[in-house]
């Protein structure tokens, strides 16, 4: 079963899924839209969350004073910028970005730089985010 995820982290993590789930609902049903293009709104929110998650790794690297960790923490965002600059679709690169963060989360946890519950939370949240991004793009 593993370590228990703290209540605050779980609640805020789940709350962070609401805009992704809203985007799927709007795109699939055409209802509850309060923005002109819900796909753009969800992608913008997703990019913000993606950068936040990479930034979390920076915090773990700083706490551990792990030099390599600093580079690993900024690499996903730099690759995102590079791939988009090369003309790859933002939605596809964002999807890959969220998936690419998981091995980094695993690595940081393997070296003991994250709380023991970190990866358990990240896998669940990432699964929902990836499913939502696929659902929004495919329709």
C-alpha positions as a printed Julia matrix, in Angstrom:
139×3 Matrix{Float64}:
   0.0    0.0     0.0
   2.84   2.38    0.71
   3.01   5.65    2.58
  -0.16   7.68    3.03
  -0.51  10.82    0.94
  -1.09  13.82    3.24
  -4.66  15.09    3.07
  -3.74  18.58    1.95
  -1.54  17.33   -0.88
  -4.23  14.91   -2.03
  -7.05  17.46   -1.91
  -5.06  20.14   -3.72
  -3.76  17.62   -6.25
  -7.28  16.42   -7.0
  -8.56  20.01   -7.15
  -5.87  20.71   -9.74
  -7.55  18.16  -11.99
 -10.81  20.14  -12.14
  -9.79  22.38  -15.09
  -8.68  19.32  -17.07
 -11.93  17.49  -16.34
 -13.93  20.63  -17.12
 -12.17  20.84  -20.49
 -13.16  17.28  -21.35
 -16.76  17.97  -20.33
 -16.98  21.13  -22.42
 -15.29  19.63  -25.47
 -17.38  16.44  -25.33
 -20.76  18.06  -24.6
 -20.44  21.64  -25.8
 -21.92  22.82  -22.5
 -20.53  24.82  -19.59
 -18.16  26.76  -21.83
 -17.31  30.19  -20.47
 -14.3   30.75  -22.7
 -14.13  31.03  -26.48
 -11.88  28.0   -26.96
 -11.8   25.55  -24.05
  -8.96  23.58  -25.65
  -6.69  26.62  -25.52
  -7.71  27.31  -21.91
  -6.91  23.74  -20.86
  -3.6   23.73  -22.72
  -2.61  27.03  -21.1
  -3.54  25.66  -17.67
  -1.73  22.41  -18.47
   1.43  24.28  -19.39
   1.29  26.17  -16.11
   0.89  22.93  -14.15
   3.66  21.27  -16.18
   6.07  24.1   -15.28
   4.94  23.92  -11.65
   5.68  20.2   -11.5
   9.14  20.67  -13.01
   9.69  23.49  -10.51
   8.81  21.11   -7.7
  11.76  18.99   -8.74
  13.99  22.07   -8.51
  12.88  22.48   -4.91
  13.77  18.86   -4.14
  17.18  19.29   -5.81
  17.83  22.46   -3.8
  16.89  20.81   -0.53
  19.25  17.91   -1.28
  21.9   20.23   -2.77
  21.93  17.86   -5.77
  23.65  19.66   -8.66
  22.43  17.2   -11.32
  18.9   17.62  -10.03
  18.87  21.29  -10.99
  19.51  20.39  -14.61
  16.97  17.57  -14.54
  14.35  19.92  -13.11
  14.65  22.5   -15.89
  15.2   20.05  -18.75
  11.5   19.23  -19.33
  10.56  22.89  -19.76
  13.55  23.56  -22.02
  12.67  20.57  -24.17
   9.06  21.75  -24.32
  10.18  25.14  -25.63
  12.56  23.54  -28.13
  10.01  21.07  -29.5
   7.33  23.75  -29.87
   9.88  26.05  -31.54
  10.58  23.23  -34.0
   6.91  23.23  -34.94
   5.58  20.28  -32.97
   1.97  20.73  -31.77
   1.71  22.17  -28.27
  -0.88  19.61  -27.19
   1.34  16.69  -28.22
   4.46  18.16  -26.61
   2.55  18.9   -23.4
   1.3   15.32  -23.29
   4.85  14.04  -23.75
   6.06  16.51  -21.14
   3.74  15.16  -18.45
   4.81  11.62  -19.31
   8.48  12.63  -19.24
   8.15  14.07  -15.74
   7.25  10.67  -14.28
  10.68   9.07  -14.78
  12.21  12.18  -13.24
   9.85  11.92  -10.28
  10.9    8.29   -9.93
  14.6    9.21  -10.1
  14.25  11.95   -7.49
  12.36   9.54   -5.24
  14.91   6.75   -5.82
  17.65   9.02   -4.5
  15.5    9.99   -1.5
  14.89  13.6    -2.51
  11.07  13.47   -2.39
   8.58  12.53    0.28
   7.88   8.78    0.24
   4.3    9.37   -0.98
   5.32  11.65   -3.88
   5.38   9.14   -6.7
   2.11   7.55   -5.6
   0.38  10.93   -5.92
   2.13  11.87   -9.15
   1.25   8.65  -10.99
  -2.45   8.99  -10.24
  -2.65  12.66  -11.13
  -0.58  12.22  -14.29
  -2.81   9.37  -15.47
  -5.87  11.62  -15.26
  -4.11  14.58  -16.89
  -2.87  12.46  -19.8
  -6.31  10.91  -20.31
  -7.89  14.38  -20.32
  -5.35  15.77  -22.8
  -6.0   12.82  -25.11
  -9.78  13.25  -24.8
  -9.6   16.98  -25.52
  -7.35  16.6   -28.55
  -9.12  13.61  -30.12
 -12.52  15.27  -30.48
